[in-house]
């Protein structure tokens, strides 16, 4: 990893650039105005404002440098380990919001499989002769190395998989609680568990996918995606940036949908016993979580 | 306990040493009973006695923690849940209908079992619960509570079950709807469908049941022909048995 040295040199070099300090100094005029406002309105926020800006500046400088280090990584195995780590935290975050039995494990499996599959597919696509691969390879200071595109795209995929599987899970859980009577009615008619909740599963996937599908539909009219803007600012052609944006949305949606399917099917397995009955103990557990949350 | 299966051809259910427990709470214990083929059997007892739980054991909507239930001499543990439920229909306390038309609800079961239904047969099915044929295309949301419960009864009948379990099917209905359902039940019983009904209505018990299983605090107190029950206990005692003090907080 010779380029770590390069990157550190780069950071030190940037810090000696007077431009950034002048920029900060001039912007501090705004900070002074902020303080004056604060004193005038007696909000007692002056200390907090100064401290927050100072602390925030140091934090994002560090973060930016770490990002630069990660973006500089060219070793595939190391990138996969970082992705694994990110999947782990995504599942953990979901589990904190939706603390139902085994959800951490199930969601982790679901996110990991979908993210790894889709990223591997994207990486392998570059093996096609005379083709750069599905993922855009920027050329910049940290460009050209694998990390500079695997990590940003991977993080988007993981984030969407986390968010949408969370939404789908929560929707399914509350529908299961609401529809206990209908589920029992279907089971009593001889339906299998999967059949008895088919409509609920469908609704849960719709609830999580529709907002993102809508977002794709209004691209360019209502929303100007950050990824595309960044690419254009970075010098990419608008057409190239647009195609890439659409490709990324396809990756995000596929990963998110697959993650939701795996998570929800594994979750509903617990809702029924091996004799195709509603698992009353599990039902009680998830309905109690709901009450706790309300408090 | 004598488990020797004296083959009794008149026997629909044989319940042997059944116990049901949810977490630490024992809901039913030491239940031993037989239910005969011909009757309309009532399950009665104060609220919290375990009546609904008992009923759900019979079509395997729940399984006993201990003990065995035999349906027509076959241990239900060895039968598939789906098959039992097709054979033994179930009507819930409230009509949990599926969103859509009455027709969609009626055909839900038959579609699972590949039973073909002509529109004419569907109309006949509706007649059994005193509903007109124009109900077929109606959305269930628009129906009254009584109509919904009748659709729910017809939905169970669409599977052509030989036994029908009912969990207080008229408890939230007006007298008129209650009468219609009771008439249907008597008619169905005459057509050969065996009926087991949980009820907390003294009057309903008297009107339609032939024999009774009387539960209290999770135990079977006795199995008795309805007539004898009403001569054995005096009115005050009976009212106490039917008292439904906690129907609101029952799970």
Interface residues (C-beta under 8 A of the other chain):
Chain A: X181 X182 X184 X185 X186 X187 X188 X189 X190 X191 X192 X195 X199 X273 X275 X276 X277 X278 X280 X281 X284
Chain B: X22 X23 X59 X60 X61 X62 X63 X81 X82 X83 X85 X86 X89 X90 X92 X94 X96 X97 X98 X99 X108 X109 X112 X113 X152 X155 X156 X159
